[in-house]
Each structure stands twice: as structure tokens, then as C-alpha cells.
Amino acid sequence: MNLDRTIFAFAGVMILISVALTHWVSPYFVWFTVFIGANLLQSAFTGFCPAAKIFGLFGIKAGCAFGEK
């Protein structure tokens, strides 16, 4: 699995977790979902993703979207 697919899977899991927390724990967890969405949006425009840097440190090979420039 390359870095791109790892980031997409991680973002999807985090969104599902935040929606579940919003539903079952507190409606304030919706801000976690907003944060994830804002991070995805800024990484689409800037190419910088903090999670990609962290996963890269774990040795996951870069894909097309978050490769070294």
C-alpha cells in the first residue's frame, strides 16, 4: 500500500470515527469532522499533509499525490 492509499484510508476511518462520536458521545465532536475536512481541503491545494509526513517516517512508500518534490 502506498502513501496515497494509506492517507485516504486513514482519513476515511477518522471521519467515520468522528461521526460515530458525534452521534453517540457528544454533538461537539462534529468539530473533529470539520477539522479533518479542512485538513483534506488544504492538502489538496498546498500538497502538504501532516499525516503524510508522519506515515512517511514509518517507511510507507510515496505515491503520486504526496511524493517528494
VENBEL-V709537 format. One record per residue. RES is the residue in one small letter. PHI is phi in radians with two decimals (NA if undefined). OMEGA is omega in whole degrees, -180 to 180 (NA if undefined). D_FIRST is the distance of its C-alpha to the first C-alpha in Angstrom with 1 decimal. Layout:
RES:PHI:OMEGA:D_FIRST + RES:PHI:OMEGA:D_FIRST
This chain:
m:NA:180:0.0 + n:-1.55:-174:3.8 + l:-1.11:-180:6.8 + d:-1.05:-180:8.2 + r:-1.15:178:6.4 + t:-1.12:179:6.6 + i:-1.12:180:10.2 + f:-1.10:178:11.0 + a:-1.15:180:10.3 + f:-1.09:179:12.2 + a:-1.10:179:14.9 + g:-1.09:179:15.4 + v:-1.12:-179:15.9 + m:-1.14:177:18.2 + i:-1.15:179:20.2 + l:-1.11:177:20.7 + i:-1.11:-178:21.8 + s:-1.17:176:24.1 + v:-1.17:178:25.6 + a:-1.11:178:26.3 + l:-1.11:178:27.9 + t:-1.10:-177:29.9 + h:-1.28:-171:31.2 + w:-1.77:-175:32.0 + v:-1.92:-176:32.7 + s:-2.73:177:34.0 + p:-1.14:179:34.0 + y:-1.23:176:33.4 + f:-1.19:175:29.7 + v:-1.07:179:29.5 + w:-1.19:174:29.5 + f:-1.15:177:26.1 + t:-1.11:178:24.9 + v:-1.09:178:26.7 + f:-1.06:180:25.2 + i:-1.11:179:21.6 + g:-1.09:179:22.8 + a:-1.14:178:24.6 + n:-1.14:177:21.7 + l:-1.11:-179:19.6 + l:-1.15:-180:22.6 + q:-1.17:179:23.4 + s:-1.22:177:19.9 + a:-1.16:-177:20.2 + f:-1.60:-176:23.5 + t:-1.75:-176:23.1 + g:1.40:179:19.5 + f:-1.76:178:19.6 + c:-2.35:180:17.5 + p:-1.02:179:18.3 + a:-1.14:178:15.2 + a:-1.12:177:13.1 + k:-1.10:-179:15.6 + i:-1.17:178:15.3 + f:-1.14:176:11.5 + g:-1.10:177:12.2 + l:-1.15:178:14.9 + f:-1.46:174:12.7 + g:1.62:178:11.1 + i:-1.33:-176:7.7 + k:-1.22:-178:7.9 + a:-1.22:174:9.4 + g:-1.84:-178:9.1 + c:-1.37:-171:12.4 + a:-1.32:-173:13.6 + f:-2.03:179:13.4 + g:-1.33:178:13.9 + e:-1.21:-180:17.0 + k:-1.93:NA:20.2
